[in-house]
Amino acid sequence: MVAAAVLVSRASRLLGRSHVGRPLSSGAHGEEGSARMWKALTYFVALPGVGVSMLNVFLRSRHEEHDRQEFVAYPHLRIRTKPFPWGDGNHTLFHNPHTNPLPTGYEDE
């Protein structure tokens, strides 16, 4: 029990904290160490994670063929009770004619 307390105390001093309790919520009390910890997490965890995710998407997009799915006119999808307030009223705001069908099917079929 005493050895565990000594280890926690040493780890706390290595991390630059004066107390051990609730380390992630201590920034609300004005501790500078919390800001330093979150800054380090941003630079060393979050930004590399975003970079790896972007690389994964880029490499997958180069190697896969994107065939669109066959259009099936399900009655519960693409219901238009009133026209959209832009364009011809039938296209969604971010419409892509290759991947987004209209209620009657793809535009180029």
Backbone as a ProteinNet text record, in pm:
[ID]
protein_1_A
[PRIMARY]
MVAAAVLVSRASRLLGRSHVGRPLSSGAHGEEGSARMWKALTYFVALPGVGVSMLNVFLRSRHEEHDRQEFVAYPHLRIRTKPFPWGDGNHTLFHNPHTNPLPTGYEDE
[TERTIARY]
82.3	0	86.8	190.3	279.5	359.7	398.3	475.9	394.1	265.3	179.4	167.7	157	147.8	276.8	390.8	519	530.2	486.1	490.6	400.2	282	189.8	248.3	309.9	370.6	484.1	567.2	677.5	625	523	464.9	402.6	341.7	282	387.8	501.5	608.9	667.5	676.2	728	637.4	508.3	411.9	395.6	457.1	451.9	327.7	266.2	146.7	179.4	116.8	141.7	46.8	-67.8	-160.3	-205.1	-264.1	-292.8	-439.1	-533.3	-675.6	-731.2	-813.8	-888	-802.8	-709.6	-614.9	-676.2	-784	-837.7	-931.5	-981.8	-1074.3	-1008.8	-880.6	-814.8	-796.9	-816.2	-800.7	-905	-1018.6	-1123.2	-1082.2	-980	-935.9	-812.7	-774.3	-666.7	-528	-515.2	-383.4	-320.2	-195.6	-128.7	-93.8	-72.3	-35.6	-143.7	-267.8	-377.5	-376	-350.6	-343.1	-227.5	-115.4	0.4	-30.1	-103.5	-138.8	-229.5	-333	-424.7	-357	-263.7	-188.4	-103.3	-38.2	42.2	-45.1	-163.3	-253.8	-299.1	-322.9	-363.7	-254.2	-131.2	-21.5	24.1	24.5	83.1	-17.7	-147.1	-248.8	-352	-413.6	-524	-477.2	-377.7	-333	-272.7	-188	-143.8	-258.7	-359	-475.2	-552.1	-568.9	-635.9	-552.8	-420.7	-333.3	-338.9	-337.9	-346.1	-481.3	-587.9	-720.5	-728.2	-670.2	-670	-590.3	-477.5	-397	-473.4	-544.6	-623.4	-731.7	-803.1	-908.3	-848.9	-737.4	-673.7	-628.4	-563.3	-514.7	-629.1	-735.1	-850.5	-921.6	-928	-997.2	-921	-791.7	-713.3	-722.2	-753.1	-748	-884.9	-991	-1123.2	-1200.4	-1273.1	-1365.5	-1497.2	-1554.9	-1679.4	-1794.2	-1845.9	-1962.6	-2087.1	-2179.4	-2299.8	-2395.9	-2479.3	-2572.9	-2687.9	-2746.4	-2862.5	-2978.2	-3052.5	-3164.3	-3283.7	-3335.1	-3458.2	-3552.8	-3671.6	-3767.5	-3845.5	-3781.6	-3850.9	-3950.6	-4072.6	-4173.1	-4145.1	-4061.2	-4034.9	-3912.7	-3843	-3727	-3759	-3684.6	-3695.6	-3839.7	-3907.5	-4043.5	-4035.5	-4106.1	-4108.3	-4252.1	-4282.3	-4416.7	-4430.3	-4317.2	-4315.4	-4177.2	-4165	-4035.4	-3934.3	-3807.2	-3700.8	-3702.3	-3661.1	-3667.4	-3554.1	-3475.2	-3366.3	-3374.8	-3316.7	-3310.3	-3447.4	-3457.1	-3584.5	-3676.6	-3632.1	-3714.8	-3706.8	-3635.9	-3627.7	-3490.5	-3387.1	-3251.3	-3223.7	-3156.9	-3118.6	-3011.7	-2978.9	-2885.8	-2746.4	-2697.7	-2565.2	-2581.3	-2652.6	-2683.6	-2562.1	-2535.6	-2430.7	-2498.8	-2503.7	-2579.5	-2525.3	-2399.8	-2344.3	-2385.6	-2399	-2426	-2563.5	-2630.7	-2760.2	-2871.1	-2958.4	-3069.8	-3182.9	-3260.7	-3384.5	-3494.2	-3613.1	-3718.5	-3749.8	-3719.1	-3746.6	-3625	-3506.8	-3386.1	-3270	-3161.1	-3042.8	-3069.5	-3004	-3029.8	-2977.7	-2867	-2806.3	-2845	-2946.3	-2989.5	-3104.6
-118.6	0	125.1	126.5	241.9	255.1	140.4	144.3	204.3	173.6	229.5	380.6	428.1	572.2	642.4	578.3	636.2	643.1	536.8	535.9	643.7	659.9	762.6	900.5	921.1	1049.6	1081.8	983.4	1004.8	1032.2	956.2	978	1116.7	1161.3	1293.3	1401.7	1385.1	1483	1482.7	1363.7	1356.8	1427.7	1419.6	1484.7	1632.4	1679	1820.7	1860.8	1770.5	1800.8	1795	1882.5	1883.4	1791.8	1758.6	1666	1563	1453.3	1339.2	1330.8	1377.7	1354.9	1420.5	1353	1397.7	1479.9	1419	1495.6	1560.8	1506.5	1563.9	1680.7	1693.5	1802.3	1914.5	1908.7	2007.6	2141.6	2150.7	2276.9	2378.8	2336.4	2428.4	2508	2464	2532.5	2617.4	2640.6	2730.8	2670.7	2543.1	2481.6	2487	2532.2	2544.4	2409.3	2310.1	2178	2116.5	2146	2091.5	2147.6	2276.4	2336.7	2277.7	2256.6	2197.2	2053.7	1977.9	1841	1838	1924.9	1924.8	1973.3	2066	2111.5	1997.8	1922.7	1809	1701	1674.3	1575.2	1618.3	1747.2	1796.3	1774	1809.6	1799	1655.5	1572.6	1439.6	1327.2	1353.2	1248.5	1289.1	1406.4	1444.9	1475.6	1560.3	1597.1	1478.9	1395	1276.3	1181.7	1173	1089	1138.1	1269.4	1327.5	1301.8	1316.8	1292.5	1149	1052.8	911.3	881.6	940.5	919.5	976	1095	1153.2	1067.5	1015.2	927.8	800.6	745	623.9	649	758.4	790.1	813.1	884.1	911.8	783.2	693.6	569.9	478.1	472.9	390	444.2	575.4	633.1	608	590.3	565.4	420.4	327	185.3	121.9	189.6	128.3	190.7	106.7	154.2	187.1	299.2	339.7	315.7	194.6	163.6	200.9	267.2	304	186.3	192.4	83.3	91	-22.7	-28.9	44.7	122	198.3	107.9	114.9	44.3	150.2	161.2	264.5	219.5	224.8	191.5	302.4	268.1	372.5	463	420.4	500.3	591.5	585.9	671	779.5	890.5	1001.9	1053.4	1070.4	1124.3	1275.4	1332.6	1476.9	1526	1580.7	1633.4	1776.3	1848.1	1980.5	1999	2083.5	2099.6	2172	2143.2	2214.7	2360.7	2454.1	2596.1	2642.7	2554	2593.7	2512.6	2565	2495.4	2460.9	2339.6	2294.7	2234.7	2226.6	2174.7	2025.6	1956	1810.5	1762.1	1844.5	1805.7	1851	1766.8	1804.6	1912.9	1972	2084.7	2042.3	1928.3	1879.3	1760	1779.2	1671	1635.7	1506.5	1454.7	1360	1392.7	1310.6	1168.9	1144.3	1009.3	918.6	974.5	890.2	909	1021.8	1048.5	1038.1	938.7	929.5	1024.7	1059.9	1133.7	1032.3	1074.1	976.7	881.3	921.7	834.5	755.5	778.6	706.8	801.8	746.1	828.2	915.3	1030	1125.4	1077.2	1005.3	967.1	827.5	768.7	635.2	645.8
0	0	0	81.9	90.6	-38.7	-96.7	-220.7	-334.7	-337.4	-441.7	-426.5	-302.9	-279.3	-319.8	-295.8	-334.5	-486	-554.3	-700.8	-760.2	-703.2	-752.6	-728	-614.8	-584.2	-680.5	-709.9	-804.2	-945.6	-985.7	-1118.3	-1126.9	-1017.8	-1015.3	-1030.4	-962	-973.9	-1114	-1178.4	-1314.7	-1413.3	-1389.7	-1478.4	-1446.8	-1339.3	-1306	-1230.6	-1158.2	-1081	-932.5	-856.7	-713.9	-638.7	-697.2	-632.5	-734.5	-685.5	-771.3	-812.2	-734.2	-756.4	-881	-954.7	-1072.3	-1169	-1237.2	-1319.4	-1442.4	-1499.1	-1621.9	-1595.2	-1474.4	-1445.6	-1367.4	-1346.1	-1261.5	-1331.2	-1461	-1531.5	-1493.1	-1441.9	-1400.7	-1278.3	-1208.6	-1087.8	-1113.1	-1235.8	-1268.6	-1265.9	-1281.1	-1277.5	-1416	-1424.5	-1553.7	-1613.5	-1531.6	-1581	-1667.6	-1637.7	-1716.7	-1858.4	-1869.5	-2002.8	-2081.5	-2014.6	-2080.3	-2125.4	-2040.4	-2075.8	-2199.5	-2202.7	-2315.9	-2443.5	-2429.8	-2546.2	-2601.7	-2512.5	-2556.4	-2619.1	-2560.6	-2619.9	-2759	-2776.5	-2908.2	-3011.2	-2977.3	-3073.3	-3097.4	-2994.1	-3006.9	-3024.5	-3005.1	-3022	-3128	-3110	-3198.1	-3340	-3354.8	-3489.9	-3566.4	-3505.6	-3579.9	-3613.6	-3526	-3556.2	-3677	-3686.1	-3803.7	-3928.8	-3917.6	-4033.3	-4081.4	-3988.9	-4026.5	-4089.8	-4037.4	-4096.3	-4237.9	-4258.9	-4392.6	-4490.5	-4446.5	-4531.5	-4566.4	-4468.8	-4493	-4597.7	-4586.3	-4683.5	-4821.4	-4828.1	-4956.4	-5024.8	-4950.3	-5011	-5052.1	-4973.4	-5011.1	-5134.3	-5146.9	-5261.6	-5391.1	-5383.1	-5503.1	-5549.2	-5459.4	-5493.1	-5517.6	-5484.2	-5497.5	-5613.4	-5682.8	-5784.1	-5714.6	-5749.1	-5686.5	-5783.8	-5783.8	-5865.4	-5786.4	-5853.3	-5781.2	-5774.5	-5673.1	-5650.5	-5750	-5774.6	-5862.4	-5796.5	-5874.8	-5820	-5796.4	-5674.2	-5638.5	-5583.4	-5638.7	-5598.3	-5475.3	-5360	-5235.8	-5205.4	-5161.3	-5140.2	-5019.9	-4925.9	-4806.2	-4820.5	-4932.2	-4955	-5057.4	-5050.2	-5144.6	-5157.8	-5045.6	-5044.2	-5057.3	-5155.4	-5175.9	-5155.7	-5037.4	-5013.6	-5066.1	-5073.3	-5134.9	-5196.8	-5299.2	-5366.2	-5276.8	-5302.2	-5232.6	-5276.6	-5189.5	-5226	-5316.4	-5371.2	-5461.1	-5589.7	-5694.8	-5823.8	-5877.6	-5930.9	-5986.5	-5881.1	-5756.9	-5649	-5630.2	-5717.4	-5709.7	-5664.5	-5679.6	-5640.4	-5496.9	-5418.2	-5283	-5289.4	-5175.4	-5174.4	-5219	-5174.4	-5213.5	-5308.2	-5416	-5508.9	-5594.8	-5605.9	-5692.5	-5791.2	-5918.9	-6013.7	-6028.7	-5994.2	-6007.2	-5891.6	-5770.7	-5654.4	-5593.8	-5617.4	-5556	-5659.7	-5647.2	-5742.4	-5706.1	-5806.1	-5786.5	-5753.3	-5718.9	-5689.5	-5803.9	-5927.3	-6043.4	-6089.7	-6030.8	-6070.2	-6093	-6141.8	-6171.1	-6292.9	-6298.7	-6407	-6541.4	-6544	-6671.3	-6717.7	-6659.5	-6705.2	-6801.5
[MASK]
+++++++++++++++++++++++++++++++++++++++++++++++++++++++++++++++++++++++++++++++++++++++++++++++++++++++++++++

